[in-house]
Amino acid sequence: MDPQKFTEQLSAEGFDEIFTTTLPAKKQLAAHTHPYAVKALVTDGNVTLGVEGRLTTYRTGEVFTMAPGCEHTELYGETGVSYVVGRKHP
């Protein structure tokens, strides 16, 4: 999906904070939660998310979502990851 169209979709779905971010290669974040919903489109690289003991890798062009309070881990790929992300605060 085109990042601009994805941004428009996020806005239409009520995501109130939308931005692009780039995260460093091989960085790992321990289990944590966010108080907001997340929806993101990977635009470069990859990220592996661990949710309920299951690891899923998202690559360029793929979208991931998380509900508020979803406990997860994050591991950024060999070249890091960039994505367009929307946050929907309660």
Secondary structure by P-SEA (a helix, b strand, c coil): ccaaaaaaaaaaaccccccccccccccccccccccbbbbbbbcccbbbbbcccbbbbbcccbbbbbcccccbbbbbcccccccbbbbbcc
